[in-house]
């Protein structure tokens, strides 16, 4: 940028400081802010936990055993213990004593955060349909949050991800992500145990290590986990190359690696466990590890045997204590679009179908068995396939431990707020929509393929977006358009602001409405440009950044001082993106966030006072084995905020989903301002992991992922 251009931009940007000051003084909520973000597919999950009895009959009922509230998953049938009994009210076991009682521990996302619940409910009589309906579908259950007493040194239950809980005597063993690993792109996932009577909590995973998918042995003495050990996560988003470690459940000591390459362990006895991994022939299969009863424990002393045959992906195994007859597994068979639960006979090496017989067009995930092996549990969609549909929150409140912030998940992508905060624009791919924050007044304002939205700060009702395909090359036809969302004549509401079609995307207007910053591939590389907001590039076009790399996802601070963007300039073409700041006149370039080797920091958006940025990042690594969840392109994204000086980095979301495209609202939105709306599309509209669609041949060749 030459001297004349710098002087020109300086004259354009002079009024911005007053505008920003007016905005800072207009917040009536005393600094309480609102951020909204998107989670891929999460608004349509509707998971509940179901059980089916053994032996399997073609007409065996599938019984819903959770209550249909929020998302319920990763169940566990515990053996009854004094710790559980002590939590129950005195009359809990006196209701309808002729009905068998069922004990269930599971993860739930009710109340806007993941937590672990214990339900005592009537197990019902599987041979009596009328009794099953009257018992299980009525509110005849005792429900207790198990971690309500846990303090984690902060005096209250934290907002964190809980994975595959187990009960060992008085102690609940589970995963949490509440402790910062302190290193970029390093998982915060660790295994903890909490004493149910007192809430006293102990970390079992060593500092600097991440553990996944814990399983407690039948005696309670040992816990097995999938872990990278000191290697750390390398960016995998499919089947992980973790190892299996075993340690003392009491205090995490005597930690030993027993299996090279394995995940999702489960015990049948204290010397035998099952796990999954990709075999040499390319099929994901279940293996058995037999640990020595005496002598040193190591990978050399453990006997590994393949259990499930090629020709089918079999994973997330489950067993019951001392059950050497069968295991339960989730499968993806060639030609099937659905994940199902099957039983595998260990003596005959034969599969027996279970979930496909009762719900053939619904995914069934992460099976588990009752202690006596008579019940098979799993979680599945409670949508139309299982006879229930639920209301959908357009904005779902997510609890945080931050008192100065309200956080919402939005049912849409790339949200942005109008200057007054009374409307939200977002995309559905295809289509751009405008809606009120309470979910009412939803209208489609553009029916083409588009991504990103930004409201004009001075021209009422104008929204900018990128029209064209996503994740495309520099030469792909993508252009910046403006949409008059209040236009009566929809055919004349759209204006094209770029004309060359060379992947022009992510427009963001200056606070005074004079300029737009955007990224363009017109030079052969994706760099940042500025253009006239009213006339588009025909009214003036200036290059802000230049180089053989990608600068993208740009936004302008409300005070006009800075433009934030994501860039791979430190390692072009690597897929690694850091966050940078630059003044609109091209000076002051500096890096704000270091993502770590191969890391991604994207979608930066400024706070209304221009002092902080919200963004999405894999800074906290991966939080669960991806195979245990529905499909996410990037199952590691979380929402963070950071000050402009790089201080006060805060993680706002803790889950195993793909969170992204955040937006900072210009005014506070209370959870009480959000209303329910009924779904008008099919519920549970999500995919299984796409990489499970790739089947190797039966000739032993490996599949390419």
HUQUI-V770070 format. One record per backbone hydrogen bond with DSSP energy under -1.0 kcal/mol. NH is the residue of the N-H (numbers start at 1). CO is the residue of the C=O. E is the energy in kcal/mol with one decimal. If there is no record, write none. Layout:
BEGIN
nh:NH co:CO e:E
nh:NH co:CO e:E
END
This chain:
BEGIN
nh:6 co:2 e:-2.0
nh:7 co:3 e:-2.4
nh:8 co:4 e:-2.3
nh:9 co:5 e:-2.7
nh:10 co:6 e:-2.3
nh:11 co:7 e:-1.9
nh:12 co:8 e:-1.4
nh:13 co:9 e:-2.0
nh:16 co:13 e:-1.6
nh:19 co:15 e:-1.3
nh:20 co:16 e:-2.2
nh:21 co:17 e:-2.2
nh:22 co:18 e:-2.3
nh:23 co:19 e:-1.7
nh:24 co:20 e:-2.4
nh:25 co:21 e:-1.7
nh:26 co:23 e:-1.5
nh:33 co:404 e:-2.1
nh:35 co:406 e:-2.2
nh:36 co:663 e:-2.4
nh:37 co:408 e:-1.7
nh:38 co:660 e:-2.7
nh:40 co:658 e:-2.0
nh:44 co:41 e:-2.0
nh:45 co:42 e:-1.6
nh:48 co:380 e:-2.6
nh:50 co:378 e:-3.0
nh:51 co:63 e:-2.0
nh:52 co:376 e:-2.3
nh:54 co:374 e:-2.5
nh:60 co:57 e:-2.1
nh:63 co:51 e:-2.6
nh:65 co:49 e:-3.0
nh:72 co:47 e:-2.3
nh:73 co:107 e:-2.8
nh:76 co:105 e:-1.8
nh:85 co:81 e:-2.2
nh:86 co:82 e:-2.2
nh:87 co:84 e:-1.2
nh:88 co:85 e:-1.1
nh:92 co:89 e:-1.9
nh:94 co:91 e:-1.3
nh:99 co:96 e:-2.1
nh:102 co:121 e:-4.2
nh:104 co:119 e:-2.3
nh:105 co:76 e:-2.7
nh:106 co:117 e:-2.0
nh:107 co:73 e:-2.6
nh:108 co:115 e:-2.8
nh:109 co:71 e:-1.9
nh:113 co:110 e:-1.1
nh:115 co:108 e:-2.5
nh:117 co:106 e:-2.4
nh:118 co:144 e:-3.0
nh:119 co:104 e:-2.9
nh:120 co:142 e:-2.7
nh:121 co:102 e:-2.6
nh:123 co:100 e:-4.5
nh:128 co:125 e:-2.3
nh:132 co:128 e:-2.3
nh:133 co:129 e:-2.2
nh:134 co:130 e:-2.3
nh:135 co:131 e:-2.3
nh:136 co:132 e:-2.5
nh:137 co:133 e:-1.3
nh:140 co:138 e:-2.7
nh:142 co:120 e:-2.8
nh:144 co:118 e:-2.8
nh:146 co:116 e:-2.6
nh:154 co:151 e:-3.1
nh:166 co:173 e:-2.4
nh:168 co:171 e:-3.4
nh:171 co:168 e:-2.3
nh:172 co:194 e:-2.6
nh:173 co:166 e:-3.0
nh:174 co:192 e:-2.2
nh:176 co:190 e:-2.3
nh:186 co:183 e:-1.1
nh:186 co:619 e:-1.4
nh:188 co:620 e:-1.1
nh:190 co:176 e:-2.0
nh:192 co:174 e:-2.7
nh:193 co:202 e:-2.3
nh:194 co:172 e:-2.3
nh:195 co:200 e:-2.7
nh:196 co:170 e:-2.4
nh:199 co:195 e:-3.2
nh:202 co:193 e:-2.6
nh:204 co:191 e:-2.7
nh:205 co:191 e:-1.3
nh:209 co:206 e:-1.7
nh:211 co:189 e:-1.2
nh:212 co:226 e:-3.0
nh:215 co:224 e:-2.0
nh:217 co:222 e:-3.1
nh:220 co:217 e:-1.5
nh:223 co:247 e:-2.6
nh:224 co:215 e:-2.9
nh:225 co:245 e:-2.3
nh:226 co:212 e:-2.6
nh:227 co:243 e:-2.8
nh:231 co:228 e:-1.7
nh:243 co:227 e:-3.2
nh:244 co:259 e:-2.1
nh:245 co:225 e:-2.2
nh:246 co:256 e:-2.7
nh:247 co:223 e:-2.2
nh:248 co:253 e:-3.1
nh:249 co:221 e:-2.2
nh:252 co:248 e:-2.5
nh:256 co:246 e:-2.6
nh:258 co:244 e:-2.7
nh:259 co:244 e:-1.6
nh:262 co:242 e:-3.2
nh:263 co:276 e:-2.1
nh:266 co:274 e:-1.9
nh:268 co:272 e:-2.5
nh:269 co:272 e:-1.4
nh:272 co:269 e:-1.4
nh:273 co:289 e:-2.3
nh:274 co:266 e:-3.1
nh:275 co:287 e:-2.0
nh:276 co:263 e:-2.5
nh:277 co:285 e:-2.0
nh:279 co:283 e:-3.0
nh:282 co:279 e:-1.8
nh:285 co:277 e:-2.6
nh:287 co:275 e:-3.2
nh:288 co:305 e:-3.4
nh:289 co:273 e:-3.3
nh:290 co:303 e:-2.7
nh:291 co:271 e:-3.1
nh:303 co:290 e:-2.2
nh:305 co:288 e:-2.6
nh:307 co:286 e:-2.9
nh:308 co:286 e:-1.4
nh:313 co:332 e:-2.0
nh:314 co:284 e:-3.3
nh:315 co:330 e:-2.6
nh:318 co:328 e:-2.3
nh:322 co:268 e:-4.3
nh:323 co:320 e:-2.0
nh:327 co:344 e:-1.6
nh:328 co:318 e:-2.6
nh:329 co:342 e:-2.7
nh:330 co:315 e:-2.6
nh:331 co:340 e:-3.0
nh:332 co:313 e:-1.9
nh:336 co:333 e:-2.3
nh:340 co:331 e:-2.0
nh:342 co:329 e:-2.6
nh:343 co:352 e:-2.7
nh:344 co:327 e:-3.0
nh:345 co:350 e:-3.3
nh:346 co:325 e:-2.6
nh:349 co:345 e:-1.7
nh:352 co:343 e:-2.7
nh:354 co:341 e:-1.4
nh:355 co:341 e:-1.6
nh:359 co:355 e:-2.7
nh:364 co:339 e:-2.0
nh:365 co:379 e:-2.8
nh:368 co:377 e:-2.1
nh:370 co:375 e:-2.0
nh:373 co:370 e:-2.1
nh:376 co:52 e:-2.7
nh:377 co:368 e:-3.7
nh:378 co:50 e:-1.8
nh:379 co:365 e:-2.2
nh:380 co:48 e:-2.6
nh:382 co:46 e:-2.5
nh:386 co:383 e:-1.6
nh:387 co:384 e:-1.3
nh:388 co:383 e:-1.9
nh:392 co:677 e:-2.6
nh:396 co:409 e:-2.9
nh:398 co:407 e:-3.2
nh:399 co:112 e:-1.5
nh:405 co:402 e:-1.0
nh:406 co:33 e:-2.8
nh:408 co:35 e:-2.3
nh:409 co:396 e:-2.8
nh:410 co:37 e:-3.0
nh:411 co:394 e:-1.8
nh:412 co:410 e:-1.7
nh:413 co:427 e:-2.2
nh:416 co:425 e:-1.8
nh:418 co:423 e:-2.5
nh:421 co:418 e:-1.9
nh:424 co:435 e:-3.1
nh:425 co:416 e:-2.6
nh:426 co:433 e:-2.1
nh:427 co:413 e:-2.8
nh:428 co:431 e:-2.4
nh:431 co:448 e:-2.9
nh:432 co:446 e:-2.7
nh:433 co:426 e:-3.2
nh:434 co:443 e:-2.4
nh:435 co:424 e:-2.1
nh:436 co:440 e:-2.7
nh:439 co:436 e:-2.5
nh:443 co:434 e:-2.4
nh:445 co:432 e:-2.9
nh:446 co:432 e:-1.3
nh:451 co:466 e:-1.9
nh:454 co:464 e:-1.4
nh:456 co:462 e:-2.7
nh:462 co:459 e:-1.6
nh:463 co:483 e:-2.3
nh:464 co:454 e:-3.3
nh:465 co:481 e:-2.1
nh:466 co:451 e:-1.6
nh:467 co:479 e:-3.2
nh:468 co:449 e:-1.7
nh:476 co:473 e:-1.4
nh:478 co:476 e:-1.0
nh:479 co:467 e:-1.9
nh:481 co:465 e:-2.4
nh:482 co:495 e:-2.7
nh:483 co:463 e:-2.8
nh:484 co:493 e:-2.6
nh:485 co:461 e:-2.7
nh:485 co:483 e:-1.1
nh:487 co:484 e:-1.6
nh:492 co:489 e:-1.3
nh:493 co:490 e:-1.2
nh:495 co:482 e:-2.4
nh:497 co:480 e:-2.9
nh:498 co:480 e:-1.1
nh:503 co:476 e:-2.1
nh:503 co:501 e:-1.6
nh:504 co:478 e:-2.6
nh:505 co:519 e:-2.6
nh:508 co:517 e:-1.9
nh:510 co:515 e:-2.7
nh:513 co:510 e:-2.1
nh:516 co:531 e:-2.3
nh:517 co:508 e:-2.6
nh:518 co:529 e:-2.2
nh:519 co:505 e:-2.8
nh:520 co:527 e:-2.6
nh:521 co:502 e:-2.6
nh:524 co:521 e:-1.8
nh:527 co:520 e:-2.3
nh:529 co:518 e:-3.0
nh:530 co:542 e:-3.0
nh:531 co:516 e:-2.0
nh:532 co:540 e:-1.3
nh:533 co:514 e:-2.5
nh:536 co:532 e:-1.5
nh:537 co:497 e:-2.6
nh:539 co:536 e:-1.6
nh:540 co:537 e:-1.0
nh:542 co:530 e:-2.9
nh:544 co:528 e:-2.6
nh:545 co:528 e:-1.7
nh:549 co:547 e:-2.0
nh:551 co:526 e:-3.4
nh:552 co:566 e:-3.0
nh:555 co:564 e:-2.0
nh:557 co:562 e:-2.8
nh:560 co:557 e:-2.0
nh:563 co:582 e:-2.4
nh:564 co:555 e:-2.4
nh:565 co:580 e:-2.1
nh:566 co:552 e:-2.7
nh:567 co:578 e:-2.2
nh:568 co:550 e:-1.7
nh:571 co:568 e:-2.0
nh:574 co:571 e:-2.1
nh:577 co:599 e:-2.1
nh:578 co:567 e:-2.6
nh:579 co:593 e:-1.3
nh:580 co:565 e:-2.9
nh:581 co:590 e:-2.9
nh:582 co:563 e:-1.7
nh:583 co:587 e:-3.0
nh:586 co:583 e:-2.3
nh:590 co:581 e:-2.3
nh:592 co:579 e:-2.9
nh:593 co:579 e:-1.3
nh:599 co:596 e:-2.7
nh:602 co:616 e:-2.9
nh:605 co:614 e:-2.4
nh:607 co:612 e:-2.4
nh:610 co:607 e:-2.0
nh:613 co:642 e:-2.3
nh:614 co:605 e:-2.9
nh:615 co:640 e:-2.4
nh:616 co:602 e:-2.4
nh:617 co:638 e:-2.1
nh:618 co:600 e:-1.7
nh:621 co:618 e:-2.4
nh:628 co:625 e:-2.0
nh:629 co:626 e:-1.9
nh:631 co:687 e:-2.7
nh:636 co:634 e:-1.9
nh:637 co:634 e:-1.5
nh:638 co:617 e:-2.0
nh:640 co:615 e:-2.8
nh:641 co:650 e:-2.0
nh:642 co:613 e:-1.8
nh:643 co:647 e:-2.8
nh:644 co:611 e:-1.9
nh:646 co:643 e:-2.1
nh:650 co:641 e:-2.7
nh:652 co:639 e:-3.4
nh:659 co:637 e:-1.3
nh:660 co:38 e:-2.6
nh:663 co:36 e:-2.6
nh:665 co:34 e:-2.9
nh:673 co:670 e:-2.3
nh:674 co:671 e:-1.3
nh:677 co:392 e:-1.8
nh:686 co:684 e:-1.6
nh:692 co:689 e:-1.9
nh:693 co:690 e:-1.9
END
